[in-house]
């Protein structure tokens, strides 16, 4: 992996956004691992923005479904965020006593100060 990709990939930031549902609030679901892809092509084009994703979680804290609620404005970023949530993210659902699957909303923020 070249230095350009490694340095810029660190600019993908994840932020958990509380869902208005009582289920999410009552058990304090949170992101514990959020390795997020930032496509090099999007970086070089100066793309940035926030993707809001509704995530369906199983009882182990893995995403079984991810739907884009609000686009970043860039398809590359939206697809990368969705794929990252589904394939790489882990949620802590250990405090949850309700039944699964459950829905949680997260934001994936892509910052691109290098190529503005």
For each residue, the residues with C-beta under 8 A, 3 or more apart:
1: 5 6
2: 5 6
3: 6 7
4: 7 8 40 43
5: 1 2 8 9 40 43
6: 1 2 3 9 10
7: 3 4 10 114
8: 4 5 11 38 40 43 112 114
9: 5 6 12 37 38
10: 6 7
11: 8 38 43 110 111 112 113 114
12: 9 36 37 38 84 108 109 110 111
13: 36 108 109 110 111
14: 31 34 36 89 106 107 108 109
15: 106 107 108 109
16: 29 30 31 104 106 107
17: 52 105 106 107
18: 24 25 105
19: 23 24 25 103 104 105
20: 25
21: 24 25 103
22: 25 26
23: 19 26 27 96 98 102 103
24: 18 19 21 27 29 102 103 104 105
25: 18 19 20 21 22 28
26: 22 23 96 98
27: 23 24 93 95 96 97 98
28: 25 92 95 96
29: 16 24 57 61 91 92 93 96 102 104
30: 16 91 92
31: 14 16 34 89 90 91 92 106
32: 61 90 91 92
33: 88 89 90
34: 14 31 84 88 89 90
35: 84 88 89
36: 12 13 14 80 81 84 88 89 108
37: 9 12 80 83 84 88
38: 8 9 11 12 42 43 77 80 110
39: 42 43 76 77 80
40: 4 5 8 43 44
41: 44 45 76
42: 38 39 45 47 74 76 77 80 110 112
43: 4 5 8 11 38 39 40 46 47 112 114 115
44: 40 41 115
45: 41 42 115
46: 43 112 115 116
47: 42 43 72 74 76 77 110 112
48: 72 77 110 111 112
49: 71 72 73 74 77 109 110
50: 70 72 107 108 109 110
51: 68 70 71 72 77 78 81 82 107 108 109 110
52: 17 68 69 70 105 106 107
53: 66 67 68 69 81 82 85 105 106 107 108
54: 66 67 69 103 104 105
55: 63 65 66 85 89 91 103 104 105 106
56: 63 64 65 66 101 102 103
57: 29 61 62 63 64 91 93 100 101 102 103 104
58: 61 62 64 100 101
59: 93 100
60: 93
61: 29 32 57 58 90 91 92 93 94
62: 57 58 90 91
63: 55 56 57 66 85 86 89 91
64: 56 57 58 101
65: 55 56 86 101
66: 53 54 55 56 63 82 85 86
67: 53 54 82
68: 51 52 53 71 78 81 82
69: 52 53 54 105
70: 50 51 52
71: 49 51 68 74 75 78
72: 47 48 49 50 51 77 78 81 110
73: 49 77
74: 42 47 49 71 77 78
75: 71 78 79
76: 39 41 42 47 79 80
77: 38 39 42 47 48 49 51 72 73 74 80 81 108 110
78: 51 68 71 72 74 75 81 82
79: 75 76 82 83
80: 36 37 38 39 42 76 77 83 84
81: 36 51 53 68 72 77 78 84 85 108 110
82: 51 53 66 67 68 78 79 85 86
83: 37 79 80 86 87
84: 12 34 35 36 37 80 81 87 88 89 108
85: 53 55 63 66 81 82 88 89 106 108
86: 63 65 66 82 83 89
87: 83 84
88: 33 34 35 36 37 84 85
89: 14 31 33 34 35 36 55 63 84 85 86 106
90: 31 32 33 34 61 62
91: 29 30 31 32 55 57 61 62 63 104
92: 28 29 30 31 32 61 95
93: 27 29 57 59 60 61 96 100 102
94: 61
95: 27 28 92
96: 23 26 27 28 29 93 100 102
97: 27
98: 23 26 27 102
99: 102
100: 57 58 59 93 96
101: 56 57 58 64 65
102: 23 24 29 56 57 93 96 98 99
103: 19 21 23 24 54 55 56 57
104: 16 19 24 29 54 55 57 91
105: 17 18 19 24 52 53 54 55 69
106: 14 15 16 17 31 52 53 55 85 89
107: 14 15 16 17 50 51 52 53
108: 12 13 14 15 36 50 51 53 77 81 84 85
109: 12 13 14 15 49 50 51
110: 11 12 13 38 42 47 48 49 50 51 72 77 81
111: 11 12 13 48
112: 8 11 42 43 46 47 48 115 116
113: 11 116
114: 7 8 11 43
115: 43 44 45 46 112
116: 46 112 113
